[in-house]
């Protein structure tokens, strides 16, 4: 297969051989080591076959012994193509220059695709890639993927897995967030549990340490709920330090004051569409329309389609056509009554509280006051939540009681 490709590039000729001694022609070609392929017999006196350009010149010296006539019916290959371009030197120069430009352009990175997981700053990642030599317009020979991985892990600790793939002159960088190492519980550490907010203890479930409160006790923020100092519990036991663990549920109260306007504007999408085009050459953008861009304040949705010029699917060129489609929107005034606005604001705050609360909302109430085109909403939520948080406890150990001697 490779030999055929090389022969085709060097030039090959399709010939028609006519004569009464076709077999003699084939024998002469075989003795002269002339390679023939794609041989087809047209009739009893005619065959068509293909041979390389060098074998064709060698065959001309042997034709006198065959008694046949040869006619060239097709020429293929670079020598014949170059001969046709010999008199068209401007076209030849243009083709060579274009080929040289294409070869040079394919030695640089023109597509850099970054896929980052949530929580990883893409701008910082792009800066690290630029410092290590991976950016649009960089020479492919200077890319060192190992150095790039080490630099990313050093500069951005949130990154875990890094995959750098190069397809032609396109580079794809995929990063995933590092899996956080779970905090190890040092059960030997003298820790206790303190109240994170004021409340009334409703129930407890303590698995370590000495519980200091009971259901029904009122506690204040910062008050010690579970101590690390455990007194002696048996006749021969001694006081010791423990790691306070468990949950302390308490009835708490959450309050918030919200100020909301009674009138505002909302964007409503329309059927009006605007399409604009731009040409990107390397890192330079050329707008094919008047103006500097699309005003996002009058657009409901902007769709951007980018088409890059490429040679096949692996070699990208630094030329892209961008199509921007904008759906226009209108700003419409909206207003509501004080009761409607206040109820909506209070319910939104309660929904957000329920998502972050380590417990449940038992009851809620709010008051609404209208003032100067706005409403002031005061919301109160009665909750049952977990209030115990861990901290180092230095409470001194209780002294062992001395037994009085028997009289």
HELIX and SHEET records of a PDB file:
HELIX    1   1 UNK A    2  UNK A   10  1                                   9    
HELIX    2   2 UNK A   22  UNK A   31  1                                  10    
HELIX    3   3 UNK A   53  UNK A   60  1                                   8    
HELIX    4   4 UNK A   63  UNK A   65  5                                   3    
HELIX    5   5 UNK A   78  UNK A   85  1                                   8    
HELIX    6   6 UNK A   89  UNK A  105  1                                  17    
HELIX    7   7 UNK A  122  UNK A  131  1                                  10    
HELIX    8   8 UNK A  140  UNK A  142  5                                   3    
HELIX    9   9 UNK A  145  UNK A  155  1                                  11    
HELIX   10  10 UNK A  296  UNK A  298  5                                   3    
HELIX   11  11 UNK A  338  UNK A  356  1                                  19    
SHEET    1   A 4 UNK A  37  UNK A  43  0                                        
SHEET    2   A 4 UNK A  46  UNK A  52 -1                                        
SHEET    3   A 4 UNK A  12  UNK A  18 -1                                        
SHEET    4   A 4 UNK A  69  UNK A  76 -1                                        
SHEET    1   B 3 UNK A 111  UNK A 116  0                                        
SHEET    2   B 3 UNK A 170  UNK A 177  1                                        
SHEET    3   B 3 UNK A 159  UNK A 167 -1                                        
SHEET    1   C 4 UNK A 210  UNK A 211  0                                        
SHEET    2   C 4 UNK A 224  UNK A 227 -1                                        
SHEET    3   C 4 UNK A 191  UNK A 195 -1                                        
SHEET    4   C 4 UNK A 388  UNK A 392 -1                                        
SHEET    1   D 5 UNK A 218  UNK A 219  0                                        
SHEET    2   D 5 UNK A 199  UNK A 208 -1                                        
SHEET    3   D 5 UNK A 245  UNK A 261 -1                                        
SHEET    4   D 5 UNK A 374  UNK A 386 -1                                        
SHEET    5   D 5 UNK A 359  UNK A 371 -1                                        
SHEET    1   E 2 UNK A 229  UNK A 230  0                                        
SHEET    2   E 2 UNK A 240  UNK A 241 -1                                        
SHEET    1   F 4 UNK A 284  UNK A 287  0                                        
SHEET    2   F 4 UNK A 263  UNK A 281 -1                                        
SHEET    3   F 4 UNK A 315  UNK A 335 -1                                        
SHEET    4   F 4 UNK A 299  UNK A 311 -1                                        
END                                                                             
